[in-house]
């Protein structure tokens, strides 16, 4: 029972909070965390070449979950996880578009590189833009 208004509200909140989570993740990002995020992005790149959108969606969710998990705030992580879960089925439709899926992977890679560089400001900006683009694609 998620209405179009609910989707709008969820993305309005996600747009503001995803950037915060990525920024905070920079403070906690160890080599292991960065390597784990990199492996997730590399698997996304593999599955897009296979047209396996189910695994691609799961890995997309995994990338976001890892950032939430490592942001250092259980409260923020719980809020974002709940919001992310509520839009899961809508996101599959978006990620089945090969262009959007490819763009999302490229955006993840840029976010990852900002986190690896410990550039909190850039990680926040890129994450915010990523969610805005996903929302825009979902609305079209």
C-alpha positions as CSV (number, residue, x, y, z in Angstrom):
1,X,0.0,0.0,0.0
2,X,2.6,2.6,-1.0
3,X,1.0,5.6,-2.8
4,X,2.6,7.9,-5.3
5,X,2.7,10.5,-2.6
6,X,4.5,8.1,-0.3
7,X,7.1,7.5,-3.0
8,X,7.6,11.3,-3.3
9,X,8.0,11.6,0.5
10,X,10.4,8.7,0.7
11,X,12.6,10.1,-2.0
12,X,12.5,13.6,-0.5
13,X,13.9,12.2,2.8
14,X,16.3,9.8,1.0
15,X,17.7,12.7,-1.1
16,X,18.7,14.5,2.1
17,X,19.8,11.5,4.2
18,X,21.8,9.4,1.7
19,X,24.3,12.2,1.3
20,X,24.7,12.4,5.1
21,X,25.3,8.7,5.3
22,X,28.0,8.7,2.6
23,X,29.7,11.7,4.3
24,X,29.7,10.0,7.6
25,X,30.9,6.7,6.0
26,X,34.1,8.6,4.9
27,X,35.1,8.9,8.6
28,X,34.8,5.1,9.2
29,X,36.0,3.8,5.8
30,X,38.8,1.3,6.4
31,X,40.6,-0.5,3.6
32,X,38.4,-3.5,4.2
33,X,35.2,-1.4,3.9
34,X,36.4,0.2,0.7
35,X,37.4,-3.1,-0.8
36,X,34.0,-4.5,0.1
37,X,32.2,-1.6,-1.6
38,X,34.5,-2.0,-4.6
39,X,33.7,-5.7,-4.9
40,X,30.0,-4.9,-4.9
41,X,30.4,-2.4,-7.7
42,X,32.6,-4.8,-9.7
43,X,29.9,-7.5,-9.4
44,X,27.3,-5.0,-10.6
45,X,29.5,-4.3,-13.6
46,X,29.6,-8.1,-14.2
47,X,25.8,-8.7,-13.9
48,X,24.9,-5.8,-16.2
49,X,26.8,-7.4,-19.0
50,X,24.8,-10.6,-18.4
51,X,21.4,-8.7,-18.3
52,X,20.8,-10.2,-14.8
53,X,18.7,-7.4,-13.3
54,X,17.6,-9.3,-10.3
55,X,21.2,-9.7,-9.1
56,X,21.9,-6.1,-10.2
57,X,19.1,-4.8,-8.0
58,X,20.3,-6.9,-5.0
59,X,23.8,-5.6,-5.4
60,X,22.5,-2.1,-5.7
61,X,20.7,-2.5,-2.4
62,X,23.8,-4.1,-1.0
63,X,25.9,-1.1,-1.9
64,X,23.6,1.3,-0.2
65,X,23.2,-1.0,2.8
66,X,27.0,-1.1,3.3
67,X,27.2,2.7,3.3
68,X,24.3,2.8,5.8
69,X,26.0,0.2,8.0
70,X,29.3,2.0,8.0
71,X,28.1,5.5,8.5
72,X,28.5,5.1,12.3
73,X,24.9,6.0,13.2
74,X,22.5,3.2,14.0
75,X,19.6,5.7,13.9
76,X,20.5,6.9,10.4
77,X,21.1,3.4,9.2
78,X,17.8,2.2,10.4
79,X,15.9,5.1,8.9
80,X,17.5,4.7,5.5
81,X,17.2,0.9,5.5
82,X,13.5,1.2,6.2
83,X,13.0,3.7,3.4
84,X,15.1,1.7,1.0
85,X,13.0,-1.4,1.7
86,X,9.8,0.4,1.0
87,X,10.8,1.3,-2.5
88,X,12.4,-2.0,-3.5
89,X,9.8,-3.1,-6.0
90,X,9.8,0.3,-7.8
91,X,13.6,0.3,-8.0
92,X,13.6,-3.0,-9.9
93,X,11.7,-1.4,-12.7
94,X,14.1,1.5,-12.8
95,X,17.2,-0.8,-12.8
96,X,15.8,-2.9,-15.6
97,X,16.5,0.0,-18.0
98,X,20.1,-0.8,-19.1
99,X,21.0,2.9,-19.5
100,X,19.8,3.8,-16.0
101,X,21.5,0.6,-14.6
102,X,24.8,1.5,-16.2
103,X,24.5,5.1,-15.0
104,X,23.7,3.9,-11.5
105,X,26.8,1.7,-11.4
106,X,29.0,4.6,-12.7
107,X,27.5,6.8,-9.9
108,X,28.3,4.1,-7.3
109,X,31.9,4.0,-8.5
110,X,32.2,7.7,-8.1
111,X,30.7,7.6,-4.7
112,X,33.1,4.8,-3.8
113,X,36.1,6.8,-5.0
114,X,35.0,9.8,-2.9
115,X,34.7,7.6,0.2
116,X,38.1,6.0,-0.5
117,X,39.6,9.5,-0.8
118,X,37.9,10.4,2.5
119,X,36.3,13.3,0.7
120,X,33.1,13.7,2.8
121,X,31.8,16.7,0.9
122,X,32.1,15.1,-2.5
123,X,30.7,11.8,-1.2
124,X,27.7,13.7,0.1
125,X,27.2,15.6,-3.1
126,X,27.5,12.5,-5.3
127,X,25.1,10.4,-3.2
128,X,22.6,13.2,-3.1
129,X,22.8,13.5,-6.9
130,X,22.6,9.7,-7.3
131,X,19.3,9.5,-5.4
132,X,17.9,12.5,-7.3
133,X,18.7,10.8,-10.6
134,X,17.1,7.6,-9.4
135,X,14.0,9.4,-8.4
136,X,13.8,11.4,-11.6
137,X,14.1,8.1,-13.6
138,X,11.4,6.5,-11.5
139,X,9.0,9.3,-12.1
140,X,9.5,9.2,-15.9
